[in-house]
């Protein structure tokens, strides 16, 4: 009995401490936000889920009618140093990288450097798809971005920060994969949906070949800077590290950050505010907001499903369609060791939620938050 009382006191004290580390930013005023039942419910869920799943911190942004209305920051960016999460805290966002990198790839089509439905292999010189029983000429950018190109390699694990990265060509040959899996055709292009991080690595090589620039440099100059995403990068720079969260494994132990040769597929670092700004631009297609990065019609096209799709998956160009209890949203999720993130959008109501976590168990945090947000959106949508 005495032990149970002590455990309760310790647990309750920890929750109070997490609340003291949580922060709010709002466009409509802090007091009004705290009266919002969605805000208070998400705060409660976030506090409970981080505490019970060894996830030190979470940053959340909510968008309504195409605009960010509030953010929450709960827990720690660095638990050992008692450094709280803020809206300026930088997280790795895993496969959400694909949705963002797709803007760079689609910009190439607007510049006339690549045709969306031309064979990608014709743009490559540094590495070529291996000879296959399937038709290589049917591997196009449209199919790569929608996971319908028939390519291998689901995802990448990255390397510990501080190690030397292998080249894109070495990655495509399978040298960054523990099992040596190379990028190759495993089914006829255009016949089925099959998730492929390998396809995005092939597209990353294509961008570098067509622009004669490093992928990270091109994205910073041509996408992030024009959009005002000043705290977003495909590389861990010294400046970024100052504001970075620490990554934590499933047991809650700090681990080194992961770095990636396959930046387009998994290597993006960003803040909750920058990613929420990206969601705003994905919900509103005004040309002055897009800053000439992409035409509004291009973004709209990216958010439409590409056939074929099935119960296994459904994608636009970079964007994925996700279904929970019959309610469809658009966006992406991302998981790397020590990190977990999610971005969901509901286009009819111009609503979105962004959730970034610095723990391997972060999906156990963002999913219940997503469920609560979805109830709100569903109630709005049926009115």
Backbone torsions as a table, in degrees:
resi	resn	phi	psi	omega
1	UNK	NA	-48.9	179.9
2	UNK	-59.6	-41.8	179.4
3	UNK	-63.1	-38.3	179.0
4	UNK	-65.4	-39.7	179.2
5	UNK	-64.6	-42.9	179.0
6	UNK	-62.3	-43.5	180.0
7	UNK	-61.8	-39.7	179.4
8	UNK	-64.8	-44.0	-179.3
9	UNK	-62.4	-45.5	179.6
10	UNK	-61.3	-45.3	-178.9
11	UNK	-62.9	-46.1	-178.6
12	UNK	-64.4	-39.8	179.0
13	UNK	-63.4	-39.0	179.9
14	UNK	-65.1	-40.7	178.0
15	UNK	-62.3	-43.6	177.5
16	UNK	-60.3	-38.2	179.3
17	UNK	-67.2	-39.7	177.1
18	UNK	-62.9	-41.0	178.1
19	UNK	-60.5	-40.8	179.9
20	UNK	-65.5	-22.6	178.9
21	UNK	-92.2	-4.2	-178.0
22	UNK	-85.5	150.4	-178.0
23	UNK	-133.1	161.9	-179.6
24	UNK	-134.6	137.4	168.2
25	UNK	-128.3	142.6	-173.3
26	UNK	-147.9	150.0	174.4
27	UNK	-92.8	-24.0	-175.8
28	UNK	-99.7	1.9	-180.0
29	UNK	105.7	133.6	-173.9
30	UNK	-61.0	-43.5	-176.9
31	UNK	-63.4	-40.7	179.5
32	UNK	-65.9	-38.9	179.0
33	UNK	-62.0	-44.2	-176.0
34	UNK	-69.7	-11.0	172.8
35	UNK	-86.9	-11.1	-179.3
36	UNK	-73.8	121.8	-178.3
37	UNK	-62.6	-31.1	177.9
38	UNK	-64.6	-42.4	178.7
39	UNK	-60.3	-49.6	-175.8
40	UNK	-68.4	-37.2	178.2
41	UNK	-66.9	-42.6	179.2
42	UNK	-66.4	-37.2	175.8
43	UNK	-61.2	-44.8	179.2
44	UNK	-62.5	-46.7	-179.4
45	UNK	-63.0	-43.5	-179.1
46	UNK	-62.8	-42.5	178.8
47	UNK	-63.4	-45.2	-178.9
48	UNK	-68.0	-43.8	-174.5
49	UNK	-70.5	-38.5	177.8
50	UNK	-65.8	-42.0	-177.2
51	UNK	-65.7	-38.8	-173.9
52	UNK	-89.7	-4.9	-175.9
53	UNK	-124.8	18.8	177.9
54	UNK	57.5	37.7	175.6
55	UNK	-112.2	111.6	-173.8
56	UNK	-64.2	-38.1	-173.1
57	UNK	-148.7	160.9	177.7
58	UNK	-149.8	140.1	174.7
59	UNK	-119.5	135.9	-173.2
60	UNK	-132.6	139.8	172.4
61	UNK	-132.7	138.6	179.4
62	UNK	-120.1	133.7	-180.0
63	UNK	-115.9	131.6	174.7
64	UNK	-129.8	139.4	-179.0
65	UNK	51.3	36.6	174.8
66	UNK	80.8	7.7	-178.1
67	UNK	-132.8	144.2	174.8
68	UNK	-66.5	125.7	180.0
69	UNK	-106.4	-32.8	175.0
70	UNK	-161.5	160.8	173.5
71	UNK	-130.2	159.1	172.0
72	UNK	-132.0	145.0	174.2
73	UNK	-128.7	118.2	-174.8
74	UNK	-122.9	132.0	172.1
75	UNK	82.7	-149.9	-166.7
76	UNK	-117.2	135.5	167.2
77	UNK	-74.5	-34.9	175.7
78	UNK	-138.9	108.2	-173.3
79	UNK	-67.3	-41.4	-176.3
80	UNK	-63.7	-36.9	-179.1
81	UNK	-98.1	8.3	177.9
82	UNK	54.7	36.8	179.9
83	UNK	-89.7	116.3	-174.8
84	UNK	-75.1	154.1	170.3
85	UNK	-70.4	139.1	173.3
86	UNK	-132.6	177.7	177.2
87	UNK	-70.6	-12.8	178.0
88	UNK	-96.1	-0.8	179.6
89	UNK	-69.3	135.3	-177.5
90	UNK	-98.0	133.6	179.4
91	UNK	-124.2	150.4	164.6
92	UNK	-81.5	142.0	-173.8
93	UNK	-119.0	16.9	172.4
94	UNK	54.9	-129.5	-172.8
95	UNK	-75.2	-6.0	168.8
96	UNK	-60.2	-21.4	173.8
97	UNK	-50.4	-37.1	-176.9
98	UNK	-63.4	-42.3	-178.2
99	UNK	-64.4	-37.2	-179.8
100	UNK	-76.9	-43.4	-179.7
101	UNK	-63.2	-27.5	178.5
102	UNK	-59.2	-30.2	176.6
103	UNK	-63.1	-39.8	177.2
104	UNK	-66.2	-42.9	179.5
105	UNK	-64.4	-40.8	-179.8
106	UNK	-70.7	-27.9	175.2
107	UNK	-62.6	-34.1	176.6
108	UNK	-60.8	-36.2	179.2
109	UNK	-68.9	-37.4	178.6
110	UNK	-68.4	-30.3	178.5
111	UNK	-81.7	-6.1	-179.5
112	UNK	79.3	12.4	179.8
113	UNK	-81.8	-22.1	-178.4
114	UNK	-143.4	144.1	172.3
115	UNK	-100.8	135.3	-174.0
116	UNK	-61.2	-31.3	-175.4
117	UNK	-114.6	15.6	174.1
118	UNK	-87.4	155.6	176.1
119	UNK	-60.1	127.1	179.6
120	UNK	-64.4	-33.5	-176.2
121	UNK	-57.8	-27.2	-178.8
122	UNK	-70.2	-16.8	179.9
123	UNK	-93.0	-3.0	-172.0
124	UNK	-106.0	138.6	173.4
125	UNK	-127.7	-31.4	-176.3
126	UNK	-73.6	-25.4	-179.4
127	UNK	-158.3	143.9	-179.7
128	UNK	-125.8	147.6	173.4
129	UNK	-60.0	135.3	-180.0
130	UNK	-66.4	152.0	177.5
131	UNK	-55.1	139.3	-172.3
132	UNK	-142.2	160.8	172.0
133	UNK	-71.8	-15.4	179.1
134	UNK	-97.2	165.7	-172.7
135	UNK	-83.7	104.1	-179.4
136	UNK	-62.5	-30.7	-177.4
137	UNK	-66.7	-14.3	179.9
138	UNK	-89.4	-0.8	175.8
139	UNK	-81.4	103.9	-176.8
140	UNK	-117.4	166.6	178.3
141	UNK	-63.2	-39.6	178.6
142	UNK	-57.4	-43.7	-178.1
143	UNK	-73.9	-35.8	176.4
144	UNK	-61.0	-48.8	-175.6
145	UNK	-68.6	-21.8	-179.2
146	UNK	-104.6	8.1	178.8
147	UNK	59.8	37.5	177.5
148	UNK	-121.8	18.0	-176.2
149	UNK	-88.1	-5.4	178.7
150	UNK	76.1	23.6	-175.3
151	UNK	-95.5	156.7	-178.0
152	UNK	-87.3	-176.3	177.5
153	UNK	69.0	97.4	179.3
154	UNK	-65.2	-50.1	-176.8
155	UNK	-157.6	-178.5	-175.1
156	UNK	-131.1	147.6	180.0
157	UNK	-96.1	-16.3	-179.7
158	UNK	74.8	-175.6	-179.9
159	UNK	-129.2	159.0	177.3
160	UNK	-65.9	139.9	177.5
161	UNK	-57.8	136.8	-177.9
162	UNK	105.5	-18.5	176.2
163	UNK	-85.6	159.1	179.5
164	UNK	-82.4	129.7	-179.7
165	UNK	-79.6	146.5	172.6
166	UNK	-79.5	167.6	-178.4
167	UNK	-78.9	166.7	175.9
168	UNK	-60.0	-41.3	179.5
169	UNK	-61.5	-42.2	178.6
170	UNK	-64.7	-37.9	176.4
171	UNK	-62.7	-46.8	-179.2
172	UNK	-62.2	-30.5	175.8
173	UNK	-76.6	-9.0	176.7
174	UNK	98.0	9.2	-174.7
175	UNK	-77.2	-14.3	176.0
176	UNK	-91.2	-6.9	179.9
177	UNK	-97.1	135.8	-179.1
178	UNK	-61.5	-33.5	-179.7
179	UNK	-91.5	4.5	177.6
180	UNK	70.6	18.2	-177.5
181	UNK	-68.5	121.5	179.3
182	UNK	-95.0	165.3	175.9
183	UNK	-82.8	122.5	-178.3
184	UNK	-157.3	168.9	176.3
185	UNK	-78.8	130.6	177.3
186	UNK	-120.2	-4.2	172.9
187	UNK	-157.1	165.4	-178.3
188	UNK	-67.3	124.7	-180.0
189	UNK	-56.0	138.4	176.4
190	UNK	83.6	9.1	-176.9
191	UNK	-110.0	-16.4	-179.9
192	UNK	-158.8	158.2	173.5
193	UNK	-88.1	126.5	178.6
194	UNK	-150.2	112.8	-172.9
195	UNK	-59.3	131.2	-177.2
196	UNK	-143.9	104.7	168.7
197	UNK	-67.4	-28.3	177.3
198	UNK	-58.9	-35.5	177.6
199	UNK	-62.6	-40.0	179.4
200	UNK	-69.1	-30.3	175.5
201	UNK	-68.4	-38.0	175.1
202	UNK	-63.5	-40.9	177.6
203	UNK	-66.4	-35.8	176.6
204	UNK	-60.4	-43.9	176.4
205	UNK	-62.2	-42.0	179.0
206	UNK	-59.0	-44.4	178.8
207	UNK	-61.1	-44.3	180.0
208	UNK	-64.4	-37.3	178.8
209	UNK	-67.0	-41.9	-175.6
210	UNK	-77.1	-29.3	-176.8
211	UNK	-101.8	-15.6	-175.0
212	UNK	60.4	31.4	177.9
213	UNK	-129.7	156.4	171.6
214	UNK	-66.9	142.3	-176.9
215	UNK	-54.9	-49.1	-177.5
216	UNK	-61.8	-39.6	179.4
217	UNK	-65.9	-43.5	-179.6
218	UNK	-62.0	-45.7	-177.9
219	UNK	-64.5	-40.1	179.5
220	UNK	-63.0	-45.7	-175.4
221	UNK	-75.3	-37.9	-170.2
222	UNK	-104.4	-13.3	-179.8
223	UNK	-123.6	-58.9	-173.1
224	UNK	-67.5	-48.2	-178.5
225	UNK	-62.3	-47.7	178.2
226	UNK	-62.7	-30.2	179.9
227	UNK	-85.1	-5.9	-179.2
228	UNK	77.6	21.8	178.1
229	UNK	-90.0	77.8	-170.0
230	UNK	-79.9	-10.1	-178.7
231	UNK	-118.5	34.3	-177.2
232	UNK	-128.5	132.5	-178.1
233	UNK	-159.1	156.1	174.0
234	UNK	-94.0	9.5	178.3
235	UNK	-132.1	151.5	173.4
236	UNK	-88.2	94.2	177.3
237	UNK	-86.3	165.2	178.8
238	UNK	-60.1	-42.5	179.2
239	UNK	-61.6	-39.9	179.7
240	UNK	-66.5	-37.3	-176.9
241	UNK	-62.8	-29.0	-179.5
242	UNK	-60.8	-33.9	-177.7
243	UNK	-108.0	9.9	-177.2
244	UNK	-78.3	143.9	168.3
245	UNK	-71.4	160.8	171.2
246	UNK	-89.9	139.7	178.1
247	UNK	-84.4	144.9	-179.7
248	UNK	-131.1	139.3	-179.2
249	UNK	-79.9	-175.3	-174.1
250	UNK	-63.8	-23.7	178.8
251	UNK	-91.1	0.0	179.3
252	UNK	88.5	14.8	179.0
253	UNK	-92.7	138.9	179.3
254	UNK	-67.6	142.4	178.3
255	UNK	-133.5	164.7	178.2
256	UNK	-71.4	149.4	175.7
257	UNK	-62.3	151.2	175.7
258	UNK	-95.4	141.9	174.6
259	UNK	-121.0	155.0	-169.2
260	UNK	-134.5	131.8	162.9
261	UNK	-65.4	-37.8	-175.0
262	UNK	-87.4	66.5	-173.5
263	UNK	-64.3	-41.4	-177.8
264	UNK	-62.0	-31.3	-177.2
265	UNK	-85.6	-32.9	-168.7
266	UNK	-151.7	1.7	-166.3
267	UNK	-103.6	17.4	-174.3
268	UNK	-81.8	135.6	171.0
269	UNK	-113.9	136.4	-178.5
270	UNK	-162.0	174.4	175.8
271	UNK	-106.6	164.6	179.6
272	UNK	-64.2	-34.0	179.2
273	UNK	-70.6	-41.3	178.2
274	UNK	-64.7	-42.2	-178.9
275	UNK	-70.2	-33.3	175.1
276	UNK	-67.3	-35.5	175.3
277	UNK	-63.1	-40.3	176.4
278	UNK	-62.2	-40.4	177.4
279	UNK	-64.0	-40.4	176.1
280	UNK	-56.0	-45.5	-178.9
281	UNK	-67.8	-27.2	177.5
282	UNK	-77.3	-17.0	179.9
283	UNK	-98.8	-21.6	-177.1
284	UNK	-126.8	131.5	-170.0
285	UNK	-110.6	27.2	179.9
286	UNK	-70.5	132.4	-174.2
287	UNK	-60.3	-38.3	-178.4
288	UNK	-65.9	-26.2	177.6
289	UNK	-76.7	-34.6	-177.9
290	UNK	-77.0	-12.0	175.0
291	UNK	53.3	35.9	176.1
292	UNK	65.3	14.3	175.3
293	UNK	-70.3	-47.6	174.9
294	UNK	-141.1	151.2	173.7
295	UNK	-72.7	146.6	178.1
296	UNK	-53.4	-39.5	-179.1
297	UNK	-63.3	-31.7	179.0
298	UNK	-68.2	-44.2	179.0
299	UNK	-63.3	-42.5	178.4
300	UNK	-60.2	-41.3	178.4
301	UNK	-63.6	-39.2	-179.6
302	UNK	-62.7	-26.2	-175.9
303	UNK	-93.9	11.5	176.1
304	UNK	-105.6	142.7	-176.8
305	UNK	-65.8	144.5	177.0
306	UNK	-106.7	130.8	176.9
307	UNK	-83.7	148.7	2.5
308	UNK	-86.6	154.7	170.0
309	UNK	-141.2	167.6	-174.5
310	UNK	-156.0	-169.6	175.7
311	UNK	-64.6	-19.7	179.6
312	UNK	-74.9	-26.6	-179.9
313	UNK	170.4	159.9	-177.6
314	UNK	-152.0	126.8	-174.4
315	UNK	-136.7	152.1	162.6
316	UNK	-93.8	-144.8	178.4
317	UNK	-98.7	91.8	-175.8
318	UNK	93.3	-32.6	-179.6
319	UNK	-91.8	142.3	177.3
320	UNK	-112.2	145.3	174.8
321	UNK	-94.1	130.3	-178.2
322	UNK	-125.5	139.2	-173.0
323	UNK	-123.6	124.4	175.6
324	UNK	-128.5	117.5	-179.5
325	UNK	51.3	42.5	175.6
326	UNK	80.8	4.3	-178.9
327	UNK	-110.6	118.7	-173.2
328	UNK	-94.9	132.3	173.1
329	UNK	-125.8	168.2	-176.4
330	UNK	-122.5	144.5	177.7
331	UNK	154.1	-136.0	179.3
332	UNK	-168.5	157.7	170.1
333	UNK	-119.6	165.4	-178.8
334	UNK	-149.0	134.7	179.9
335	UNK	-135.0	120.2	165.6
336	UNK	-129.0	161.2	179.9
337	UNK	-57.6	121.1	-179.5
338	UNK	92.2	-3.5	-175.4
339	UNK	-142.0	152.2	173.1
340	UNK	-156.7	138.4	-175.3
341	UNK	-149.8	159.2	178.4
342	UNK	-151.2	143.1	173.8
343	UNK	-136.2	119.3	179.8
344	UNK	-123.1	141.2	178.1
345	UNK	-132.3	144.9	171.6
346	UNK	-119.9	103.7	-171.3
347	UNK	-62.9	-41.3	-177.7
348	UNK	-58.4	-34.5	-179.4
349	UNK	-102.8	2.4	-177.6
350	UNK	52.0	46.8	-178.5
351	UNK	-115.1	152.3	179.5
352	UNK	-157.7	155.6	170.7
353	UNK	-136.2	138.2	177.9
354	UNK	-121.8	129.2	-179.5
355	UNK	-133.3	122.4	-179.2
356	UNK	-120.7	131.6	-177.4
357	UNK	-129.1	147.5	177.6
358	UNK	-107.6	50.4	177.4
359	UNK	-151.5	147.7	179.7
360	UNK	-62.2	-26.5	178.3
361	UNK	-90.4	19.7	-175.2
362	UNK	-60.8	-24.9	178.3
363	UNK	-63.8	-25.9	177.1
364	UNK	-76.6	-9.8	175.8
365	UNK	-97.4	-51.7	-174.7
366	UNK	-72.1	-28.1	-177.0
367	UNK	-65.7	-48.4	176.8
368	UNK	-64.9	-30.4	174.7
369	UNK	-65.3	-44.1	177.0
370	UNK	-60.1	-42.9	179.7
371	UNK	-59.7	-42.8	-179.4
372	UNK	-67.1	-41.9	176.8
373	UNK	-60.9	-40.9	-177.5
374	UNK	-63.0	-34.8	175.9
375	UNK	-60.9	-41.1	178.1
376	UNK	-63.7	-47.2	-177.6
377	UNK	-64.9	-39.4	179.2
378	UNK	-62.6	-39.4	179.4
379	UNK	-67.7	-36.0	177.4
380	UNK	-69.0	-42.5	-173.4
381	UNK	-66.7	-33.7	-176.1
382	UNK	-85.3	-7.1	-179.6
383	UNK	-71.2	NA	NA
